[in-house]
Amino acid sequence: MTERETRWSCKKRTLNLWEWLTTPRGPSGHSYLHKVQFSLSLFSLFTIGGIVGSAKDIYLEKFGADTKTMGVLVTIASFAGPLNSFIVGQLQDREFLSLCFPVSRWGRHAPWLLTHCMLAAMAAALIYLPPGTSVDGDSVVLYVWFMVLTLSAFWGASGCFIAFEAARRETYPFKEERIIVEGFCKYACLVGGGTGGIVVLALMIDSSVQKRILFSAFLVPVGIVSLVAVP
């Protein structure tokens, strides 16, 4: 086979693969590529979950936070999770964001993923950057910073998860397609959680200001990857 024939064969295989990925399938009319795009709704959320969920360890080990105080704050935040889900669910049912994002153009769920993914991403990016003078276990500012950003991240994640679940039921009502989408979602969750875990492990090794700024800058684009699912 000549070099020209080899290049033509590779090009043809690439085009066939692209056609296979982009061909509409099933009742939803979505291709495999579109289903992967939809499943990426969970990538950023699991990255953010890994970052925020492990923040207490960084605060205890690196910032010298008080164990009892952090225990109380984490307990309060854990109770806020179910409450957030209830409130956000009610707001989504009443189309609370429709004034800024008309349903006829944006749909019912895309605005919540757009706004709340950005909120959660910013909270995760800033949670390891308390004000310079507050990296002290005796500072009230340190605990306020942790609590405000943790609750903000939880609120944003709740909005995204509820929007994702509702959109999945509406977009893929049949089991055959949902199984495929759920398979893609598992990989998105795995990679997202691993990405957040790597950042936490790196900060456990070196939590200098420079490294924390670097990882915060990294988390901003990673935290909004899920926005590719917004139509």
C-alpha positions in Angstrom: 0.0 0.0 0.0 1.4 3.4 -1.1 1.7 6.4 1.3 -1.2 8.0 -0.6 -3.4 5.0 -0.2 -2.5 4.8 3.5 -3.5 8.4 4.1 -6.7 7.9 2.2 -7.5 4.8 4.3 -6.9 6.6 7.5 -9.0 9.6 6.4 -11.9 7.3 5.4 -11.8 5.4 8.7 -11.8 8.8 10.6 -14.8 9.9 8.5 -16.6 6.6 9.2 -16.0 6.9 12.9 -17.2 10.5 12.9 -20.3 9.5 11.0 -20.9 6.6 13.5 -20.6 9.0 16.4 -22.8 11.7 15.0 -25.6 9.6 13.5 -28.9 10.2 15.3 -30.2 7.1 17.1 -33.2 6.1 19.2 -36.4 8.0 20.0 -34.5 11.1 21.3 -32.8 11.6 18.0 -29.5 12.1 19.8 -26.2 10.7 18.5 -23.6 9.0 20.7 -21.6 12.2 20.7 -24.7 14.1 21.9 -25.2 11.6 24.7 -21.6 12.0 25.7 -22.1 15.7 25.8 -25.1 15.3 27.9 -23.3 13.0 30.4 -20.6 15.6 30.9 -23.1 17.5 33.0 -21.8 15.4 35.8 -18.1 15.8 35.2 -17.6 19.2 36.8 -20.0 18.4 39.6 -17.9 15.4 40.7 -14.7 17.5 40.4 -16.3 20.2 42.6 -17.6 17.5 45.0 -14.1 16.1 45.5 -12.7 19.5 46.1 -15.3 20.8 48.5 -15.8 17.5 50.2 -12.2 17.3 51.2 -11.8 21.0 52.1 -12.2 20.2 55.8 -9.0 18.1 55.7 -7.0 20.9 54.2 -8.4 23.3 56.7 -7.4 21.0 59.6 -4.0 19.9 58.3 -2.7 22.9 56.5 -4.6 25.9 58.0 -4.7 24.8 61.6 -8.4 25.0 62.0 -10.0 23.8 65.3 -11.3 20.2 65.1 -14.5 20.8 67.1 -15.4 24.0 65.2 -14.9 22.3 61.9 -16.9 19.3 63.0 -19.9 21.6 63.9 -19.6 23.4 60.6 -19.5 20.2 58.5 -22.5 18.9 60.4 -24.5 22.0 59.7 -23.5 21.9 56.0 -24.5 18.2 55.7 -28.0 19.1 56.9 -28.2 22.0 54.4 -27.8 19.5 51.5 -31.3 17.9 51.6 -32.8 21.4 52.4 -31.1 22.8 49.3 -32.5 20.0 47.2 -36.0 20.7 48.3 -35.9 24.4 47.8 -34.1 24.2 44.4 -36.6 21.6 43.3 -39.5 23.9 44.2 -37.9 26.8 42.4 -37.3 24.8 39.3 -40.9 23.5 39.2 -42.1 27.1 39.4 -39.6 28.2 36.6 -38.1 30.8 38.9 -35.4 31.8 36.3 -37.8 32.2 33.4 -37.7 36.0 33.8 -34.1 36.1 32.8 -34.1 32.9 30.7 -37.3 32.5 28.7 -38.5 28.9 28.7 -39.4 29.1 25.0 -35.7 29.7 24.2 -33.8 28.1 27.1 -36.1 25.3 28.2 -36.8 24.5 31.9 -33.5 23.1 33.0 -30.6 24.6 31.0 -30.7 27.9 32.9 -30.2 26.1 36.2 -27.2 24.1 34.9 -25.7 27.3 33.4 -26.0 29.5 36.5 -25.5 27.0 39.2 -22.5 25.2 37.6 -20.8 28.6 37.4 -21.6 29.3 41.1 -20.4 25.9 42.3 -17.2 26.2 40.2 -16.3 29.6 41.6 -17.0 28.4 45.2 -14.7 25.4 44.7 -12.0 27.6 43.1 -12.0 30.0 46.0 -12.5 27.7 49.0 -8.7 27.1 49.3 -7.9 30.8 49.0 -9.1 32.4 52.3 -8.0 36.0 52.8 -4.3 36.2 53.4 -4.5 37.2 57.0 -7.1 34.5 57.9 -5.0 31.4 57.4 -4.9 31.0 61.1 -6.9 28.5 63.2 -7.9 31.2 65.6 -9.4 33.5 63.0 -13.2 33.7 62.7 -12.8 34.8 59.0 -11.3 31.4 58.2 -14.4 29.5 59.4 -16.8 32.1 57.8 -15.0 31.7 54.5 -15.2 27.9 54.7 -18.9 27.9 55.6 -20.0 30.4 53.0 -18.2 28.8 50.1 -19.2 25.3 51.2 -22.9 26.2 51.3 -22.5 28.1 48.0 -21.0 25.0 46.3 -23.7 22.7 47.8 -26.4 25.0 46.6 -24.9 25.2 43.1 -24.4 21.4 43.0 -28.0 20.8 44.1 -29.3 23.0 41.3 -27.2 21.2 38.7 -28.1 17.7 39.9 -31.8 18.3 40.0 -31.7 19.9 36.5 -29.7 17.0 35.2 -32.1 14.3 36.6 -35.2 16.1 35.3 -33.7 16.6 31.9 -32.5 13.0 31.7 -36.0 11.7 32.4 -37.6 14.0 29.8 -34.9 13.6 27.1 -34.5 9.8 27.5 -37.8 8.4 28.6 -37.0 4.8 27.4 -34.8 2.4 29.2 -32.7 1.4 26.2 -31.4 4.9 25.7 -31.1 5.6 29.5 -28.8 2.6 29.9 -26.4 4.0 27.3 -26.5 7.5 28.8 -25.9 6.1 32.3 -22.9 4.2 31.1 -21.4 7.5 29.8 -22.3 9.2 33.0 -20.4 6.7 35.1 -17.2 7.5 33.1 -17.8 11.2 33.5 -18.3 10.8 37.2 -15.2 8.7 37.5 -12.9 11.1 35.6 -14.4 14.1 37.4 -14.0 12.7 40.9 -10.4 11.6 40.0 -9.6 15.1 38.8 -10.8 16.6 42.1 -9.0 14.0 44.1 -5.7 14.8 42.3 -6.0 18.4 43.3 -6.6 17.6 46.9 -3.7 15.2 47.1 -1.4 17.8 45.5 -2.5 20.4 48.1 -1.9 17.9 50.9 1.7 17.7 49.8 2.2 21.4 49.2 -0.4 24.0 50.2 1.7 27.1 49.6 -0.1 30.2 48.4 1.4 29.9 44.9 0.2 26.3 44.5 -3.3 27.2 45.8 -3.6 30.0 43.3 -2.4 27.7 40.5 -5.0 25.0 41.4 -7.7 27.6 41.8 -7.0 28.9 38.3 -7.1 25.3 37.0 -10.4 24.7 38.7 -12.3 27.5 37.0 -12.2 26.0 33.5 -12.5 22.5 34.8 -15.5 23.5 36.9 -17.4 24.7 33.9 -16.8 21.8 31.5 -20.3 20.6 32.2 -21.6 23.7 30.4 -21.1 21.9 27.1 -24.4 20.2 27.9 -26.2 23.5 27.8 -28.0 23.6 24.4 
